[in-house]
Amino acid sequence: MMKHFFFYLISVVLFNACQNKDNSVYLDNLSWKEDSAAYAQNFAIQFYNNDTRILIFKSENRLDTLSKIYIGNKNIEKTNYISGKTNGFACLSAVYAGYLDALNQSAKIKFIDNGKYLYSKRLKQLFDEKKMQSCATNGQLNLELLAENKVMILAYETDGSTNSDIIHFKRLKLPYMICTDFKEKHPLGRAEWLKVFGILCGELDNAETLFNEIAVHYQATKLYCEQNITEKPTVMLGALFGGNWNVSGGKSFIAALIGDAAANYSYYSYPSQDNRILPFEKVFEDCKNAQIWLNPNAYSSLKDLAEADIRYTLFKPFSTKQVFNNTKMINADGANAFWESGVVRPDILLRDFAICFHPNYFIGEQTVFFKPLD
């Protein structure tokens, strides 16, 4: 009798072990078919019959997977997947609210890191009606609130697994997706993240339709600039912050936009996406004769720029009044539409750049996000 019981006990243990193991192996060993991205490098959307998974990568080489989201009917309790079936979203950046808003899925946003700086009328209305709440105070997340509601947290990747917020999410077993959209090299790569948000909301078809429209508009403006504009102005970016100048790399999102708008970026010589910190003297040496100056921090007038540092007046674009900033759409609360929806609509950004750089080719057209400093 004991012999049979012992055999039965061993069988149960082995069966359960195999079930747990197979559950994990089975998921990863499915013949996933990938929906190839046109421009994005940092995510993959894959299908197998009625199963869908989203893989978020730390970088374009795809060696490190930061998040694995699964949508389907399999048991993933013993795996390192996170269920894509959610009670809504907590957006820890206005950018993610912008993606969801573009897909008309604003109502699924239950929490935002800071509701004060919402620009979209739909988002503001949801917040004012308390259908969306702030989940952070002075930069500190309310983890208890997030744990109570079990919404999917959309967080930006800073330094991977050492990010203190991510450590808390894991400890509390909160569903989360780390986003690396900001690491995409091509502006349309960032817009293509619409597909990721479309999958999470069950709106992939709408996301693909919107993205395709954005891509067509973007490529049309780029082609027009390539075929018609021969004189390319040199463009400088930014301003001093904390005593130094934060310079975008030559392979950054904004550097690509500048090139596609038929202009030359001052720091294409820095072949990286990453920023460099330079002293004023170095930037002045490199950029003093630039024709265009973009994004001088939050300054909205030449007077404010000069009062902040008189040395700014020494740059050529200051004297020729060719300084432009993304401050055209700011509401009474100080929320800037650029930070909420700019990366979602690179086609609009590219058109803005082209209008600012080459006004004679776009007579009568108005910018959306950018305006000249006067």
C-alpha positions in Angstrom: 0.0 0.0 0.0 2.8 2.4 1.0 4.6 1.5 -2.2 1.6 2.4 -4.3 1.1 5.7 -2.4 4.7 6.6 -2.8 4.5 5.9 -6.6 1.3 8.1 -6.7 3.0 10.9 -4.8 6.0 10.9 -7.1 3.7 10.9 -10.1 1.8 13.9 -8.9 5.0 15.9 -8.2 6.4 15.1 -11.6 3.2 15.8 -13.3 2.9 19.2 -11.7 6.5 20.0 -12.4 6.1 19.1 -16.0 2.9 21.2 -16.2 4.7 24.2 -14.8 7.7 23.7 -17.0 5.6 23.1 -20.1 3.5 26.1 -19.5 6.5 28.4 -19.8 8.3 26.4 -22.5 5.2 26.0 -24.5 4.6 29.8 -24.7 8.1 30.5 -25.8 8.3 27.6 -28.2 5.2 28.5 -30.1 5.8 29.3 -33.8 5.2 33.0 -33.3 4.7 35.0 -36.5 6.0 38.5 -36.3 4.1 41.5 -37.7 7.2 43.2 -39.0 7.5 46.9 -38.1 8.3 49.3 -40.9 10.5 51.7 -38.9 10.5 50.7 -35.2 13.3 48.6 -33.8 12.5 48.4 -30.1 9.4 46.3 -30.0 8.0 43.1 -31.6 4.3 42.2 -32.0 3.9 38.4 -32.6 1.0 36.1 -33.2 0.2 32.4 -32.9 -3.4 31.5 -33.8 -5.4 33.5 -31.2 -2.4 34.3 -29.0 -0.6 37.6 -29.2 2.5 38.8 -27.4 4.4 42.1 -27.3 8.1 42.1 -26.6 9.8 45.3 -25.6 13.5 45.5 -26.1 16.2 47.6 -24.3 17.8 48.5 -27.6 17.5 47.7 -31.3 19.9 44.7 -31.0 17.0 42.9 -29.2 19.4 41.2 -26.8 17.6 42.3 -23.7 13.8 42.0 -23.4 12.5 44.4 -20.8 8.8 43.4 -21.0 6.8 40.4 -22.2 3.1 41.1 -22.6 0.7 38.2 -23.4 -2.9 38.4 -24.6 -4.7 35.2 -25.0 -6.2 32.3 -22.9 -3.2 30.4 -21.7 -2.2 30.2 -18.1 0.8 32.4 -17.7 1.0 32.4 -13.9 4.3 30.5 -13.8 5.9 32.5 -16.6 7.6 35.9 -16.9 4.8 37.2 -19.0 2.5 40.0 -17.9 -1.2 39.7 -18.9 -2.3 42.3 -21.5 -5.9 42.0 -20.2 -6.1 45.1 -18.0 -8.5 47.2 -15.9 -7.1 50.3 -17.6 -3.8 52.1 -17.6 -1.6 54.3 -15.5 0.5 56.6 -17.7 3.7 57.7 -16.1 4.4 60.0 -19.0 2.2 62.4 -21.0 3.5 60.8 -24.1 1.7 57.5 -23.4 -1.5 59.4 -22.7 -0.9 61.0 -26.1 -0.7 57.6 -27.8 -3.9 56.4 -26.2 -5.7 59.7 -26.9 -4.8 59.5 -30.6 -6.5 56.1 -30.7 -9.6 57.5 -28.9 -8.9 55.3 -25.9 -8.5 58.1 -23.4 -11.3 56.6 -21.2 -9.1 53.6 -20.4 -6.5 55.9 -18.7 -7.3 55.6 -15.0 -4.2 57.3 -13.6 -1.7 59.9 -14.9 1.6 60.9 -13.2 0.6 64.6 -13.1 -2.9 65.6 -14.3 -2.0 69.3 -14.1 -0.1 69.2 -17.4 -2.7 67.6 -19.6 -3.4 69.5 -22.8 -6.0 67.4 -24.7 -9.6 68.5 -24.0 -10.6 64.8 -23.7 -7.9 64.1 -21.2 -8.6 67.2 -19.2 -12.3 66.5 -19.1 -11.7 63.0 -17.8 -9.4 64.4 -15.1 -11.8 67.2 -14.1 -14.6 64.6 -13.8 -12.3 62.5 -11.6 -12.5 59.6 -14.0 -8.7 59.9 -14.2 -6.6 60.6 -11.1 -3.0 61.7 -10.5 -0.9 58.8 -9.1 2.1 60.8 -8.1 2.9 63.7 -5.7 6.1 65.7 -6.0 7.5 63.0 -8.3 6.7 60.2 -5.8 4.4 57.4 -7.0 1.4 56.4 -4.9 2.2 52.7 -5.0 -0.7 51.8 -2.7 -3.2 53.4 -5.1 -1.7 51.5 -8.1 -1.6 48.2 -6.1 -5.3 48.6 -5.1 -6.5 49.1 -8.7 -4.1 46.7 -10.6 -4.1 48.8 -13.7 -1.3 48.3 -16.3 1.5 50.8 -15.6 3.1 52.3 -18.7 6.6 53.4 -17.5 9.6 54.7 -19.4 12.9 52.8 -19.2 15.8 54.7 -17.6 18.4 52.2 -16.5 16.5 48.9 -16.8 16.1 46.6 -13.8 17.8 49.1 -11.4 15.0 51.6 -11.9 13.6 51.9 -8.4 10.0 52.1 -9.6 10.3 48.9 -11.6 11.7 47.1 -8.5 8.6 48.2 -6.6 6.3 47.0 -9.4 7.9 43.6 -9.3 7.7 43.4 -5.5 4.0 44.3 -5.5 3.3 42.1 -8.5 1.8 45.0 -10.4 1.4 44.6 -14.2 3.6 47.0 -16.1 5.2 47.6 -19.5 8.5 49.4 -19.8 8.5 51.6 -22.9 11.6 52.4 -25.0 9.9 54.4 -27.7 12.3 57.3 -27.1 15.2 55.1 -28.3 13.8 54.8 -31.8 16.1 56.4 -34.3 13.5 57.2 -36.9 10.7 59.6 -36.1 8.2 57.2 -37.7 9.6 54.5 -35.5 8.3 56.4 -32.4 4.9 56.9 -34.2 4.8 53.2 -34.9 4.5 52.5 -31.2 0.8 53.3 -31.9 0.6 49.6 -32.8 1.7 48.5 -29.3 -0.9 50.7 -27.7 -3.4 49.5 -30.3 -2.8 45.8 -29.3 -3.3 46.7 -25.6 -6.6 48.3 -26.3 -7.9 45.9 -28.9 -7.6 48.6 -31.5 -4.7 47.3 -33.7 -6.6 47.9 -37.0 -7.3 51.5 -36.1 -3.7 51.9 -34.9 -2.3 50.6 -38.2 -4.6 52.8 -40.2 -3.6 55.9 -38.3 0.1 55.0 -38.4 -0.1 54.4 -42.2 -1.7 57.9 -42.7 1.1 59.5 -40.6 3.8 57.7 -42.6 2.2 58.8 -45.9 2.1 62.4 -44.8 5.6 62.3 -43.4 7.1 60.8 -46.6 5.3 63.3 -48.8 6.8 66.2 -47.0 10.2 64.6 -47.0 10.0 63.9 -50.7 8.9 67.5 -51.5 11.9 68.8 -49.6 14.3 66.5 -51.3 13.1 67.3 -54.8 12.6 71.1 -54.4 15.0 72.5 -51.8 18.7 72.8 -52.5 19.9 75.3 -50.0 20.0 73.7 -46.6 20.4 75.9 -43.5 22.4 74.8 -40.5 20.3 74.2 -37.4 21.4 74.4 -33.8 19.4 73.1 -30.8 18.8 73.8 -27.1 20.3 76.2 -24.6 22.2 76.2 -21.3 20.8 74.1 -18.4 22.6 74.0 -15.1 25.6 75.8 -16.6 26.1 73.4 -19.5 24.6 72.7 -23.0 22.8 69.4 -23.5 23.4 68.6 -27.2 21.3 65.9 -29.0 23.3 63.3 -30.8 23.5 63.2 -34.6 21.3 60.0 -34.8 18.6 61.3 -32.5 14.9 61.7 -33.2 15.2 65.4 -33.7 18.4 65.2 -35.8 16.5 62.9 -38.2 13.6 65.4 -38.5 16.0 68.2 -39.3 17.7 66.2 -42.1 14.3 65.1 -43.6 13.3 68.8 -43.6 16.2 69.6 -45.9 18.5 71.2 -43.3 21.9 70.3 -41.7 22.2 69.7 -37.9 25.2 71.2 -36.2 26.1 68.0 -34.5 25.8 65.3 -37.1 29.4 64.7 -36.3 28.3 63.0 -33.1 27.0 59.7 -34.5 24.9 58.7 -31.6 21.4 58.9 -30.2 22.7 59.9 -26.8 23.1 63.5 -25.7 26.4 65.2 -24.9 27.1 67.8 -22.3 29.1 70.7 -23.6 30.3 74.0 -22.2 28.9 77.2 -23.7 32.3 78.1 -25.3 32.3 74.8 -27.3 28.7 75.3 -28.5 29.4 78.9 -29.4 32.5 77.9 -31.4 30.5 75.2 -33.3 27.1 77.1 -33.8 27.7 80.8 -33.8 27.0 81.0 -37.5 24.1 78.7 -37.7 21.0 79.9 -39.6 18.3 78.4 -37.4 18.0 77.9 -33.7 15.4 75.4 -32.4 14.1 74.6 -28.9 16.0 77.1 -26.6 14.6 75.5 -23.5 11.3 77.0 -22.4 12.0 80.6 -23.5 9.2 82.2 -25.4 10.7 85.5 -26.5 14.1 86.9 -27.5 13.9 89.3 -24.6 13.6 86.4 -22.1 16.5 84.6 -23.9 18.8 87.7 -23.7 17.9 88.3 -20.0 18.7 84.7 -19.1 22.2 85.0 -20.6 23.5 88.0 -22.6 25.8 85.6 -24.5 22.8 84.2 -26.4 22.7 87.4 -28.4 26.0 86.6 -30.0 24.5 83.7 -32.0 23.6 84.6 -35.6 20.0 83.3 -35.4 19.3 85.6 -32.5 20.2 88.7 -34.5 18.4 87.5 -37.6 15.3 86.4 -35.5 15.4 82.9 -36.7 14.8 81.3 -33.3 11.9 78.9 -33.0 10.4 77.0 -30.0 7.7 74.4 -29.6 5.6 76.7 -27.4 2.8 77.6 -29.8 0.2 75.3 -28.1 0.3 75.9 -24.4 -2.9 76.2 -22.3 -3.6 78.3 -19.2 -2.2 75.6 -16.9 1.1 75.5 -18.7 0.5 72.2 -20.4 2.3 71.9 -23.8 0.6 69.9 -26.6 4.1 69.2 -28.0 5.0 66.9 -25.1 1.7 65.1 -25.2 1.3 64.5 -28.9 4.4 65.6 -30.8 6.1 62.3 -31.0 2.9 60.6 -32.0 2.6 62.9 -35.0 6.1 63.3 -36.5 4.4 64.2 -39.8 3.2 67.4 -38.2 6.6 68.1 -36.7 8.3 67.6 -40.0 5.9 70.0 -41.7 6.5 72.5 -38.9 10.3 72.2 -39.4 10.0 72.6 -43.2 7.8 75.7 -42.8 10.3 77.3 -40.3 13.4 76.4 -42.3 12.0 77.2 -45.8 9.1 79.7 -45.5 9.3 80.7 -49.2 8.4 77.1 -50.2 5.4 77.0 -47.8 3.8 80.4 -48.3 0.5 80.7 -46.4 1.0 77.5 -44.4 0.8 77.7 -40.6 2.8 75.7 -38.1 1.1 73.6 -35.4 3.6 73.3 -32.5 6.4 75.8 -33.3 6.5 79.6 -33.4 9.2 82.2 -33.9 10.5 84.0 -30.8 10.0 87.8 -31.1 
